[in-house]
Structures are given as C-alpha cells and as structure tokens.
Amino acid sequence: RVNRIAEALGLECIGWVFTSLPLEDDLLLSPEEVLRIARLQNEHSTDAHFTRYVLSKFVTCAVRPDPANNGAPSVNPFMVSEQACAMLRDGILSSAPSERRACLVREAKTDELIPDFVVEGRSDKKIATDFFIVRVNDTAPKKHQRMFTHADFPRENRPTHPQRREDLKKYFNKIPKSEPSWSRFADFHLLLYIAKEIDVDTAVAIAECVRDRKDIPEGVTFMFNELTQ
C-alpha cells in the first residue's frame, strides 16, 4: 500500500531510519544492526547501473541520543560494504548475544571450504563491526522542492493516538477551502489513511493529482465533503 502511493507520487524508497539508545564504547553499529543493514541492502539491490553490476544504494540512518549534545537526537547515515552483503547472502556471517562488538564467521561444515578472514594480520573468526561500515555524507539541497504542503494528519502506529475517522474532519476543517484541491490532500499520512480506510485506488488517484498539481476529481471531493460533514 505504501509503495503504491509513493510510486504514484513519483517518490522512490532510498533507505530506512531506526532509533535506539546509544551503544557502549562509542560503537557505531552493533553486529545485529550490521546484519540487518546488509539484508536490506541485498533486498534492494538492482542492476540498473550502466555496468549491469548488481549493487545497492539503500541507505540506513541511525538516530540516537548524542551525549556530546546534551542527549539531543543525532542522525548518522551508514551503509555496509559489499563484502558484508556477500557474506550474509552466502550464510557465512552471523552474530551472537555474547559478542557485542564483532560479527562472527561460522565454522565450515563437512566437505565445505570457507576462506580465512585476516584481521590485523592474523586469521580470525571475529570481525569488528567497524570493518564493514561505510559512512555516507548527508547534506541538504541548495533549493528545496516541497512535495507536500501539509503535515498535520496523525501518524500511523501511535498507541497514544490511534487514527480515527473524526481525524478527517479535524484535518479538513484546518485547511482553508481557498487552497487548490490537490494542495488540501497533500499530506502523506492522510493519503496512507485514505488507502487503509477507503481504498488504495482512490488514494493512488489523489496522489497522482498531488504529484501533477492538478485538481482532484469532483466525485472524490464530493465523497470527502460528505464524510467530513
């Protein structure tokens, strides 16, 4: 559902964001996080590159409190190396609760050969997570182009404020009727709610109008006028 709406808006999924408490000893990523990032990069690999080489551009953003900034949230973008992705793909790399700073290379089975991995000049079954991390530079565009004109509709998956049908009425009552019809619907979480509570095709049709900056079909606006009376 979310992917269909994003596609109708002309958007592309380029990564994911997760939050957590700070890691011990200034660790950038835990072994479990490295493995999960590698799995997601593998799942979002593509051969669209001109070389036809299969690669991933899927970025991870870790949001954690920054002790150096009074605990304010800090966003750190990462990827993991292609070696980590390949080792996970081939079932070589794993983690264990007892090992908090390194990923583990499993033992070879009978009649199986797994190459040695040299760490600091010697063969080692433990590879520090920092070895696999690729830092990604984040920046802001010189000219900001805004897709959405509103961000007022309640978010999904909030136990303290579950989305309700009355949120539609509250939302549209806040939006001036003088706005273009596409602009009144230009809230991503509103579109997701419409897809869930009404139907995906209606949400997609509205999303395409938001993308193209054109009026919402009259039948759709009439339906929402009735729902929000």
C-alpha positions as CSV (number, residue, x, y, z in Angstrom):
1,R,0.0,0.0,0.0
2,V,2.7,2.5,1.0
3,N,4.8,1.6,-2.0
4,R,1.9,2.1,-4.4
5,I,1.2,5.6,-3.0
6,A,4.9,6.5,-3.1
7,E,5.2,5.4,-6.7
8,A,2.1,7.4,-7.6
9,L,3.7,10.5,-6.1
10,G,6.9,9.9,-8.1
11,L,8.9,9.0,-4.9
12,E,11.5,6.3,-4.5
13,C,12.4,4.4,-1.4
14,I,16.1,5.1,-0.8
15,G,16.6,3.8,2.7
16,W,15.2,3.4,6.2
17,V,15.6,5.1,9.6
18,F,15.8,3.4,13.0
19,T,16.1,4.8,16.5
20,S,17.9,3.3,19.5
21,L,19.7,4.2,22.7
22,P,23.5,5.0,22.4
23,L,25.8,2.0,22.0
24,E,28.5,1.3,24.5
25,D,32.2,2.2,23.9
26,D,31.3,4.6,21.1
27,L,30.3,1.7,18.8
28,L,28.8,2.9,15.6
29,L,26.7,-0.2,14.8
30,S,26.1,-3.4,16.7
31,P,26.6,-6.8,15.0
32,E,22.8,-7.2,14.7
33,E,22.4,-3.8,13.0
34,V,25.2,-4.6,10.5
35,L,23.5,-7.9,9.6
36,R,20.1,-6.2,9.2
37,I,21.5,-3.4,7.1
38,A,23.3,-6.0,4.9
39,R,20.0,-7.9,4.5
40,L,18.1,-4.7,3.5
41,Q,20.8,-3.7,1.0
42,N,20.6,-7.2,-0.6
43,E,16.8,-7.0,-0.8
44,H,17.1,-3.6,-2.5
45,S,19.9,-4.4,-5.0
46,T,19.5,-3.5,-8.6
47,D,21.3,-3.9,-11.9
48,A,20.2,-0.6,-13.2
49,H,23.8,0.7,-13.1
50,F,25.3,1.2,-16.6
51,T,27.8,-1.6,-15.9
52,R,24.9,-4.0,-15.2
53,Y,26.7,-4.8,-11.9
54,V,24.2,-5.7,-9.2
55,L,24.6,-3.1,-6.4
56,S,22.6,-1.4,-3.7
57,K,22.1,2.3,-2.9
58,F,19.9,1.6,0.1
59,V,21.0,3.9,3.0
60,T,20.4,3.4,6.7
61,C,20.0,6.3,9.1
62,A,20.6,5.6,12.8
63,V,19.0,8.1,15.2
64,R,20.4,8.0,18.7
65,P,20.8,10.5,21.6
66,D,24.1,12.3,21.4
67,P,25.8,12.6,24.8
68,A,28.1,15.3,23.5
69,N,25.0,17.4,22.6
70,N,23.0,17.0,25.9
71,G,21.3,13.9,24.6
72,A,19.8,15.6,21.5
73,P,18.9,13.2,18.7
74,S,21.8,12.7,16.2
75,V,21.3,11.3,12.7
76,N,24.1,9.2,11.3
77,P,23.8,7.7,7.8
78,F,25.5,4.4,7.0
79,M,25.8,1.6,4.5
80,V,27.7,-1.6,4.9
81,S,30.3,-2.9,2.5
82,E,29.6,-5.3,-0.4
83,Q,31.8,-7.8,1.4
84,A,29.3,-7.8,4.4
85,C,26.4,-8.2,2.0
86,A,28.0,-11.1,0.2
87,M,29.0,-12.9,3.4
88,L,25.4,-12.6,4.7
89,R,24.0,-13.7,1.4
90,D,26.1,-16.8,1.4
91,G,25.3,-17.6,5.0
92,I,28.8,-17.1,6.3
93,L,28.2,-14.1,8.6
94,S,26.3,-14.1,11.9
95,S,26.1,-12.6,15.4
96,A,25.8,-13.9,18.9
97,P,24.4,-12.3,22.1
98,S,27.7,-12.8,23.8
99,E,29.7,-10.8,21.2
100,R,28.7,-7.1,21.2
101,R,31.4,-5.6,19.1
102,A,32.0,-8.1,16.3
103,C,30.2,-10.2,13.7
104,L,31.1,-13.9,13.6
105,V,32.3,-16.1,10.7
106,R,30.8,-19.6,11.1
107,E,32.8,-22.8,11.1
108,A,32.9,-24.7,7.8
109,K,30.7,-27.8,7.5
110,T,32.0,-31.2,6.4
111,D,33.2,-31.1,2.8
112,E,32.9,-27.3,2.8
113,L,35.6,-24.7,2.4
114,I,35.3,-21.2,3.9
115,P,38.3,-18.9,3.3
116,D,40.2,-17.4,6.2
117,F,39.5,-13.8,7.1
118,V,42.6,-11.9,8.1
119,V,42.1,-9.3,10.8
120,E,45.2,-7.2,11.7
121,G,47.5,-9.7,10.2
122,R,46.0,-12.9,11.6
123,S,43.1,-15.3,10.8
124,D,40.1,-14.5,13.0
125,K,36.5,-15.7,13.2
126,K,35.5,-12.4,14.8
127,I,35.3,-9.3,12.6
128,A,34.7,-5.9,14.3
129,T,31.6,-4.2,13.0
130,D,33.6,-1.1,12.1
131,F,35.4,-3.1,9.5
132,F,32.1,-3.3,7.5
133,I,30.8,0.2,7.9
134,V,30.7,2.7,5.1
135,R,30.0,6.3,6.2
136,V,27.6,8.2,4.0
137,N,27.8,12.0,3.7
138,D,24.5,13.7,4.3
139,T,23.7,17.2,3.1
140,A,20.8,19.4,2.2
141,P,19.8,20.6,-1.3
142,K,20.5,24.2,-2.3
143,K,16.9,24.6,-3.5
144,H,14.2,22.8,-1.5
145,Q,11.4,21.5,-3.6
146,R,8.4,20.6,-1.5
147,M,6.1,17.7,-2.5
148,F,3.7,18.0,0.4
149,T,2.0,21.2,1.6
150,H,0.8,19.8,4.9
151,A,2.0,17.5,7.7
152,D,-0.9,17.8,10.1
153,F,-2.7,14.4,9.8
154,P,-2.0,12.0,12.7
155,R,0.8,9.4,12.1
156,E,0.3,5.7,11.9
157,N,1.2,3.3,14.6
158,R,0.9,5.7,17.5
159,P,-0.6,3.8,20.5
160,T,-1.4,7.0,22.3
161,H,-3.3,8.5,19.4
162,P,-4.8,5.9,17.1
163,Q,-6.1,7.3,13.8
164,R,-9.9,7.8,13.8
165,R,-12.4,8.8,11.2
166,E,-13.0,12.0,13.1
167,D,-9.4,13.0,12.3
168,L,-10.5,13.5,8.7
169,K,-13.0,16.2,9.8
170,K,-10.5,17.9,12.1
171,Y,-7.9,17.9,9.4
172,F,-10.0,19.4,6.6
173,N,-11.5,22.0,9.0
174,K,-8.0,23.3,9.5
175,I,-7.3,23.6,5.8
176,P,-8.6,26.8,4.0
177,K,-11.1,25.9,1.3
178,S,-9.5,28.5,-0.9
179,E,-6.5,26.2,-1.4
180,P,-6.3,24.2,-4.6
181,S,-7.9,20.8,-4.1
182,W,-4.7,18.9,-4.7
183,S,-3.0,21.0,-2.0
184,R,-5.6,20.2,0.6
185,F,-4.8,16.5,0.2
186,A,-1.0,16.9,0.0
187,D,-0.3,15.2,3.3
188,F,1.5,11.8,3.1
189,H,-0.1,10.4,6.2
190,L,-3.6,11.5,5.0
191,L,-3.0,9.5,1.8
192,L,-2.0,6.4,3.8
193,Y,-5.1,6.7,5.9
194,I,-7.3,7.0,2.8
195,A,-5.7,3.9,1.4
196,K,-6.4,2.0,4.6
197,E,-9.9,3.2,5.4
198,I,-11.4,3.8,1.9
199,D,-9.3,2.0,-0.8
200,V,-5.9,2.1,-2.3
201,D,-7.1,3.1,-5.8
202,T,-8.7,6.2,-4.5
203,A,-5.5,7.1,-2.6
204,V,-3.4,6.5,-5.7
205,A,-5.7,8.7,-7.8
206,I,-5.4,11.5,-5.3
207,A,-1.6,11.0,-5.0
208,E,-1.3,11.4,-8.8
209,C,-3.1,14.7,-8.6
210,V,-0.8,15.9,-5.9
211,R,2.2,14.9,-8.0
212,D,0.9,16.7,-11.1
213,R,-0.5,19.6,-9.2
214,K,-4.0,19.2,-10.8
215,D,-7.5,19.3,-9.3
216,I,-8.9,16.3,-7.5
217,P,-11.8,14.7,-9.4
218,E,-15.1,16.2,-8.5
219,G,-16.6,12.8,-7.4
220,V,-13.7,12.3,-4.9
221,T,-14.0,15.8,-3.4
222,F,-17.8,15.3,-3.1
223,M,-17.2,12.0,-1.2
224,F,-14.9,13.6,1.3
225,N,-17.2,16.6,1.7
226,E,-19.9,14.1,2.8
227,L,-17.5,12.2,5.1
228,T,-16.4,15.3,6.9
229,Q,-19.8,16.9,7.4
